[in-house]
Amino acid sequence: MEYFKVNAFKYDKNKDFVVTAPSSLNKPKNNTIMFVTEEHINEWPALGKVQDCIVIWPENHDVPVEIRDRHVFVMHHEPRLGYAEFFRDNHITYNAEPQEFDVVNGAFIAKGAKIGKNTIIFPGAYIDSKVTIGENCYIASGVKLMGAVKIGNDCIIRENTVIGSDGLTTRRDESGKVVTIPQFGGVTIEDNVQIGALTVIGKGAIDDTVIHSGCRIDNCCFIFHNVQLGDDTLVVGETIMFGSSSTGKRAFLSGNSTVRDGTRIGEDALVGMGSVVIKEVPDGATVKGNPAR
């Protein structure tokens, strides 16, 4: 998908190609903008599979000769900040645009939304044009489905939950000013998922946030960008899962727990009530406390 157009000539006078979207080392794509951090520098061979990208590269590491001519490399002391500055300097955002919609039984359904058979949508809900909902789903009053949200069959989403909104992803530049990183991903919710009232599930930064089959998410939870919930995971009320955290199958996160960004909770693991998880939880383990042990 084309989100923007920036010519690489702006960053390297010897190059003349256009980048149109973000991507990552996990799923690199041609003609995209991406960044490489020091902790992932050894994954650079992925850049040999694509070409014509702008890559924000850590300035204290040489670019391998094998990929040097395939892309434009922008050297930066903090590549994630450089990535944020790319969007700021090129005036790129990805905010939702107003859409034409129909009012159906009091719900606002944008033209282009796809809704399966026997799905119930209550008054006051808003369904974006990029949303796909499967069969036999229940969408309660006040639910907002924003952007590229894909919902499977037999799902329940309770009152005033918001799915697909932007999260707060920022860096600070050298002057201390906040630089926002726009989010371009979506949310995928598989079959037989139930989500409580007043919960927020943020869209992915580049790829989707994914809630796998059979998950149950309670009221008043916050699921941040790129989170991956394994099959049949239970997330109890007021739990926060920060960006790129994940669970294996059948994990149990008790109420008011917090999971640090990038942290994995293993299969059949249990996180005690009010715990703060800052490191990986092995399969089958039980942890509790702050920090969780």
N, C-alpha and C positions, 0 to 999 in steps of 0.2 A: 504494500500500500504506500502511496505517496503522501507524505505529511507536509513536506516543505521542499524547497529547492535552494541549495547553497552550492555555488561553484567552488571547487577546490583551488582554483586560481587565486582566490582570496588569501590562501594560506601557503601556497607554493606556486610561484610564477611559472614553473616548468610543467605544471599539470593543468589539464582542462577537462574535468568531468564534474558531474553534479551528484551530490548526495541528497537523498530524499526521505530518509527515515533513520531512526536509531537501530542499533543491534548490539549484541554482546558477544564475548568470546565463547559463551555456551552455544549460541546459535548465530554465528556470523553470517551476514548477507552482503552481497555486492552493493556498492553505492550507498553506504550507510556511514553514520557517525558512531564511534564507540570509544571507550577508554580502557586502558590496561593499567592496573595497579601493580605495585611491586610484589604483593603476595601472590599474584597470578601471572607473573612474568614468564614462568616456565610453560605456560599454555600458549605461547606465541605461535606454535605451528598451525593453530587454527586459522591464523591470518593468511596462511598459504593456500587456503581453499577458496578464498574470495579475492576480489580485486576492486580497485577504485573506491577505497574508503578513506575517510579522514579518521586517523587514530590518534587519540591523546595519549602520549607515551611518557613514562617516568624519565625525567631528564638525566638521572644518574645511571641510566642503563643504555648501552648502545643498541641500536636497532639491528637485528640480525640481517646479514647480507642477503639471505634467502628471500626476505620479504621487503627489502628496502625500496625496491622500484615498483612494487605492486600498489602502494598506497601513498597518501600524504601523511607524514608523521609530525605531529605538533608536540614539541617537548615541553613538559610542564612539571613543576615540583610537586604538584598534587593533582594527578590526572582526573580525579572525580570533580574537583573544582574546575579544571579546564573544560570538562564536559559541560558543566553547568554554565560556564561563561560562554561557550559556543551558542547556547540557546539565547542567553541574554543579549549577546552582541549581535545576533542575527534576528532579534525581535520575534522569536518563535515561542508561541504558547500552544496549548492544545485544549483550550476551554470549550465546553459544549456550546453549540450554536442553537439559536431558537429554531424550532421545527414546526411544520404544519402537523396538526393532530386532529383526531376525531374524539368526540366525547361519547363514550359508550357506557351507559349505566353509571354516569358520574365519574368514570375513570378517563384520564387523558392518555390516549394511545396514539403515538406518532405514526405517521404514514410510513410504511416499510417494516414495522415491527411484525414478527412472525409468532403467532400464538397457536398452540396445539389444541386438539379436541378436548372438550370437557374441562378446560382450565377456567377457573373462577377468578375474576378480578373485581375487587370491591371499589366503591366510589372513593375518589381522592387519590387513587394510585396514579403514578406517571410512568409510562413505558416508552423508552427512547426508540428511535427508528432502527437502531442497530441491534436491538434486543431480539433474541430467539428464546421462546418458552415452549417446553414440551407439552405432553398430554397430562391431563388429570392433576394439574397444579392448582395451588391455592395462594392467591396474591392478595393480602389483606389491605385494608384502607390505609392510605398514607405512604405505602411503599414507593420508593423511587428507584427505578432501574435505569442507570445512566451508561451510555456508551455501549461498547461491545460486550454485553452480558449474555452468556449462553447458559440456559437452565434446562436440565434434563426432565425426565418424566417423574410424576408423583412427588413433587417437591412442595413444601409449605414455607411461605415467607410471611411472618407476622407483622403487626402494625408498625408503621413509621420506620421500618428498616430502610437503609440506603445502601445500594450495591452498585459499585462502579464509579464512585466518586474519586477525585484526586486526593492523595495523601500529602502530607507536608514533607517534601523531600528537598533539602536545602544544603548549601555550603556557605561559608563566609569567605569573602575575598580578603586581600591583604589589608584593606581599609576597615574591615569589620562589617561591611555591608552584606546583607543576606542575598544570596543568589538562588533562585528557585529552579529546580529541575522538573520540567513538565513530564507527565506520565502518559505513555502512549499505548499501554497494554489494555487488557480487558479482564473479565472475570468469567471463569468456567465453573459451573455448579453441576455436578453429575446427578444421576438418578437417586430418588428417595432420600433427599436431604431436607432437613427441617432447620429453619433459622428463626430465632425468637424476635420479639419486638425491640425497637430502638437499637438495633445492632448496625454497625457500619463495616462494610467490606470494601476496601480500597482496590482500585484497579491496579494491574501490574505496571511497573515502570516501563518495561519493554515487552516482555512476555506476560502471560496471564497469571493472575492469582487463581489457584485451583482448589476447590472443595470437592473431594472425591466422594464416591457413592456411600450412602448410609450415614453420613456425618450428622451430628446434632449440635447446633450452636444456640446457646441460651440467649436470654434477653440482655441487652446493654453490653455486648461484647464489641471489641474493636480488632478487626483483622486487617493488618496493613498490607502494603503492596508486596506481591511475589510470594506470599505465604502459600504453602502447600499442606493441606490437611489430608492425611491418609484415610483410607476407607474406615468407616465406622468409628471415627474419632468423636469424643464427647468434649465439648468446651462449655464450661458452666459460667454463669452470669458474671459480668464485669471483668472478664479476662481480657488481657491485651496481648496480642501477638504482633511484635514489630516486624519490619520488613525482612523478607527472605527467610524467616523462621519456618519451621516445618515439623510435622509429626509423621511417624510411621502409622501403620494400621492399628486401630483399636486403642489409641492413646486416650488418656483421661486427664483433662486439665480442670482441676477443682476451681471453685469460685474465687474471683479477685486475684488470680495468679497473673504474672507478667513474664513474658518470654522475650529475651534479648534478641535483637536483629541477628539473622544468620544462624541462629541456634536450632539444633535438631532435637526433638523429643522422640525417643525410639518406639518401636512397636510394643504394644501392651504395657507401656510405661505409665506411671501415675504421678502427677504433680499435685502436691498437697495444697490445701486452701491458703490463699494469700502468699504463696511462694513467689520468689523472684529468681527466674532461671537464667543464668548467665553463661552456662557451658553445657555441652552436649549431655543428654540423658540417655544412657544405654538402653537397649531393648529390655523390657521386663522390669526395669528398675522403678523404685519408689523414691521420690525426693520431696523435701519440704524445707521451709524456712527461707531466710534472706541473708546471704545467698542460699539457694536451694542446694541441699546435700543429700 
